[in-house]
Every structure is written in C-alpha cells, then in structure tokens.
Amino acid sequence: MSDATATSQHDNPKLGMILMVSMASCLPVMDAIGKYLTDFLSPASIAFFRFVLQAIFFFALLGMRRRLALPKEYIKTVIALGALICVVMLSLMLGLSVLPLATLIAIFFVEPLILVFFSIWFLGEQVGWRRIIACCVGLLGALIIIRPNYATFGIYAAMPLITAACMAGYFTITRQIQGKVDGITVQGWATLAGTVFLGIVMLFGAQTSFEDLAFTWPETSHWMWIALAALIGTIAYVLVAEAFKRAPASLLAPFQYVEIVAATILGYYVFGDFPDAVTWLGIAIILGAGLYVFYREQHTDQ
C-alpha cells in the first residue's frame, strides 16, 4: 500500500487516537455498572436486559442511517456472532459478580493475544515465532493472575479468560466479512441474536437451581443503570469503528490498555478494590506481551 493510499484511508490519526482513548475510558464505567447490579440481579438478567436495550439503540441508529437490511448470505454468520456475544456477556457478568474490576479487565486483555492464534488457525495468517512466543508469555501472565483468585473464587476466576477467547472468536469472524457488509449493521443484528440466545439461557436457568442464570426483574432504579450501560456499549462500538476509519490499527491498538488504568481507578474509588502485587505482575506481563505483539505487527518477522 502506498503512503498516499494509507493517508486517504486514515486521514485523521489524532482524532482516531482520541476516539480510541474515549472508548477505552468509558468501557470500564459500563463494567462497573454491571458489577454494581450483581448485588441486586442475577448475572444472566443483567446481560439479557442490557442486550435488549442495546439492540434497541443499535436498530434506532441503523434506522437513522437507513442500513437495517442484512444480506441473506450473512444470516448464519450473524447467528454465530450472536452465540459468541451471548457467551461473552454471560461470562463477563459472572466474572464481575465476584472478581475485582481491574483483575477482570487485566485477564480479559489476553484477547488480542488469543486473536493472533485464531488468525493463524482460522484465517491462515502467517505469524512469526517472536509473536507466538510473546502470546504464550501473555497467557502465562493471565494464569499468574487467575491462580490465586481461583483459590478464592473457583471457576469464576476463569470467566474473563472465557470472555477473551469468545471475543477473539467474534473478531476473527468479523475480520472474514470486513469490507463486505456494514459493520454496524452486523453488530446490530448480532446483538439481537445474542439477546435471543440469552433468553434461551434464562429459560434454562428457570428450570434449574442455578441462581446466576435465574430471571430477576429489575426495579425502577435499576433500569436507569441498565440503560446507561447499554448506551455506553453502543457508543463504544461506534467510537472504535470510527477510530479505525481514521487511524491504522497498529497505531490505535496500544491505546486499548487505557481501559486497565480506568478500571483500576474505578475499582478503587467505587468498590475499594486495588490489585495486589501478584496481579500487578500478571498485568505487567500481559501489557508487555501485548505491546510487543503490536510492535511486531508493524515489522516482518524473521
């Protein structure tokens, strides 16, 4: 790609960086709201009602843009994305119900590293040994954080890792269809599909004694928080989509780590949680591995 072509596609990198930092700063607010609501509602209920409202916001946006129609050949793709995003939301809420906010976000940030492996396996991308080793080191950092938390919280400590793996799968599929169909249209329909899947999960929860999947109706005050979280989720997706239109991914990717800083601040001031030394060690390893992977993506591996 020539410099002229790159410039025409990414004509405002400074604005792209601002949009990415804005997205990374507001996402922990959405997660903090979810964590707060777990004291009153089941994780499945929070995920379901947030997705109901988020689907409404997406379709209102798509209606204004007159891009509601989804080509028939992408229906199966959207169903697959809906299933993945259902697991993402459910595991995220289950993790938030017990884990400190910064700990959860830190483990989740192995997602770009898992995405590298998925790109090799499912997209046939060529990746050098340096990036593969860096990704393995990053996953080790996640295990360093998970291990002491597993002793305290059990399987819930692994929920952010499940969230990250399913999110990487989501991004792998969207890479396959990138440029073929409008991204916000796909996201809107995938959100709707995810809502249906979450509804099925809650029907299952109603037939079992698993309280985390049980249906709990929000009180009036809870609706405001759910609506705010859904609005932030919708805005965050639009922000990142617009950011990537204005700046290359290699420039924007490191700014995602602002989310860990924001989550640490929010976790401390809202919930009184602050990462311990072991968690900080894991965070440092994940950050270092992630930044190295982003660096290597701009260079040819030997």
PyMOL commands that set and color helices and strands:
alter all, ss='L'
color gray80, all
select helices_A, chain A and resi 3-9+13-37+43-65+72-96+101-108+111-123+129-177+183-206+211-213+220-246+249-271+277-296
alter helices_A, ss='H'
color red, helices_A
deselect
rebuild
show_as cartoon
